[in-house]
Amino acid sequence: MGCTTILVGKKATYDGSTMIARNDDSGAGHFTAKKFAVVSPKQQPKTYHSVLSHVTIELPENPMRYTAMPNAVEGKGIWAASGVNEAHVAMTATETITSNPRVLGADPLVVYQPAADGKEEIAGGIGEEDLVCLVLPYIRSAREGVLRLGSLLEQYGTYEMNGIAFQDKDEIWWLETIGGHHWMARRVPDEVYVVMPNQLGIDSFDLEDAYGEQKNFLCSADLKEFIETYHLNLSMDGSLNPRDVFGSHDDADHVYNTPRAWFMERYLNPNTYRWDGALADFTPVSDDLPWCMVPEKKITVEDVKYVLSGHYQGTPYDPYGSYGDKAMRGAYRSIGINRNDFMALIQIRPDMEADCSPVEWIAYGSNAFNALVPFYADVEETPEYLNNTTGRVSTENFYWSSRLIAAMADASYNKSLFHVERYQERVAAKGHELINRYDARLAVEQDPAVRKALRQQANAEIAAMLQKETDDTLDKVLFELSSQMKNAYSRSDA
């Protein structure tokens, strides 16, 4: 399952916030309808049962409330995906990543084995279906998130390779699973951003820190022994590049993964390196693209939305492009594609009262055509327009309305692009305006009950604005598409 992640440290953002963001993409051949929900402590199970792997896990007492982006259609598990808990710690899970046969042969994935031939079933490990539900309600810092998930991976194992981000107001940590039971995590430096396109990405790791002070690096207890026992380190000088040790460099990566990292870094650091031409420092097929970089300017919410909507604009690879070699258009897997189910950007803002510090920016459907809108995350319920998604296509919710806009705008791209760009700009501007207005009201209000009501009121007003703008844009792109019908009436026919 393809996704794309970007993490931005607090010294690299425009307002000093930490930001984590991810596109969640469905598998090929179907959509996975999503909804924006709040999970209360009463709704959190005491014993967790995984639908896919059949693993059973006893959970701690006293879970916290948290937001989530679960599947709207029941049957295949929760897949909570992304959220913020009431301690204002955030998590996004997962970015599917790759490995190599040497690692998977040394520590095989823990795969569910159904009962057969008189043998009882054997439960599998934990995976994307489970992680947010198992971890987010119980952690009070990003570092705690790494340690809790790491202990679960060591105990239960996993059936897939994943990358997971944890965030609080001061730190962002990125954890990558290694084989069935091993893992490593690195603190994202405050002054950088990180891009992750479905590959194991960490390109440097300090084992001395991980086994000592643990200031910026953490890992499973026997990772060093694991590397040595199975001769996994390929470096000639003894240094450790986890991407070489644990990751992949397949030909498929050069079509599906590395081009996305190239596009994002090319946009955020246009002058740092040469990105194009015969003398380029990095190309879409470079295996050594940096895991993290200091941006050339402070990164905004709009920058994050742009790179996670990317389809190689301004390059010969844009499937909607009109210049360059036609054979190269669509040559690489885009970031903003029809299989995007949602995008969540979690922004934990500094110098704010704790209850209004976390803001969750949400978009549904293809990022090339959708709009990103902010909501206060410390709430007890979410607006109906974002949480009433079902498996039935309907314009009564943001998910399916976004899907319809994307399908019609793609089919009438030249005529509809103007409407989509105006829609995206209006929603973002009005979202900022409403958050700013309610921030000002919250700054002078001390009563906790009134503050809670104000956050709920703000979210309701933002959702009402969003529904109006979405309905209006849906009408416009429908008109543009229908005008291209072969039996469409025009004045020239008269």
C-alpha positions, 0 to 999 in steps of 0.5 A: 500500500503506497503512502507518502510522508513528510516531517518538519522540525520546529525550527524549519516551520514558519511558526515554530510548530512541529508538523507531521503529514502523510497521504494514506493511499488505498490499494489498487482496484478499490477505495478505502472510505475514511472518516474523522472521528474521536475515540473516547476512553469508553470506546477503547477496548481493554483487550485488542483483537486484530482482524487480519493477524488474529493476535490478541493483546491486553491493553493498559488501564486508563486510556486517553481520548484521541482523534483517529481516521478509521475505515468508514466501512467495518469488516477489516479492522480499525485502521485508525491511521492518524490522530492526536491524543488528549496529552497532545501527542500525535502519531501517524501510521503507517508508511509502508517501507521496503527491505531486502532478502538478507534481513527478512531471512534473518528475522522473518515477518510474523505472518498469520497461519490459519488452522489447517490439517488438524493444526491450530492457527498461529497468530501473526504480528501487529501491523498498520491495522493495529498500531494507532489503537495500540499505542496512541491512547497510552503515550505522553510524549513522542519518545514514549510512543517510540518506546511503547511501539518498540516493546510491542514489536519485540514481543509480538512481531510484525507481518510487514515493514512500516515507518511510523511518526510520533510528535509532541510540541518539542520533538518528532521521532521516526521509527522504522521496523526491521524484519519481524521483531527489530526496529530503529528510531531517529529523532528528527533534527529541529532544523530539517524536514524529512521525506519518506516515499515507501522506502526504508529511509534513515541514511545514518544511525548512531549506535553509540547513542542508541546504546548509551545516552539515547538522545537522538537514536533508539533501537531494539536491544539486540540490533547491533548483535543482529547486524553482526551475526548476519553480516548485514553491514555492507560499508567498506569503512565500518560506518552504518547506513541503515538504508543500505543495511536494511532497505532496498534498491530495486529497479521498481524503487526508481519508478515508484519511490525515489522520484517522489523524494526527488520531487519534494526535495527539488521543490523545498531546496531548489537551489541547494543542488542541481536536480535536472539535466545531464549534470544533476546532483540527484535525479528521480532514480538516485538511491542516495537522496538525503533522508533529511534536509535543511530547507531554503526557507521556512516551511508552511502548511501550504508547502506541505500540501503542495508537495503531498499533491505533487504530480511532477509539476514543472517537469517532463514527468507531469501526466498533465504536462504539455511540454517535453517528451510525451513518452516521459509523461507519467513515467513515475508514480505521482504523490497526488494520485486517485488512490489517496484516501486522505491527507492529515497534517498535524500541527502542534503550535508553540506559545499556545494554551495546550488545549488549542495547540494541536490543529489537524489539517484534513483532506480527502481523496486525490490530493491533486484536486482536494482541499486541506482544512484545519480543525482543533484536535482537542475535542470530544466529537468531530463535525458530521460532514467529516465523520458520516462517511459510509460505503455509499457514495454521497455528496452529504459528506466530505469524503465522497464529495472530494472523490467526485470532484477529483474524478470529474476534474481529472476528466476535464482537467484544462477547464476544471483546474481553475475552479479547483485551484480557487477552491483550494485557495478559498478553503485554506484562506478561510480555514486560517481565518477561522482558526485565527479568529477563534485563537483570539477568543480562546486567548482571553477565555479562562473557563475550561468549559467555555474553551471546550465549547469554543473549539467545538463551535470553531470546528462546526463553523469550519465544516459548514464553510467547507461544505458550502465551498465543496458543494459549489466546486462540485457544481462547477466541475460537473458543469465543465465535464458535462459540457464535454459530452458529445451531445452537449448543447452550445451556442455554436449549434444554434 
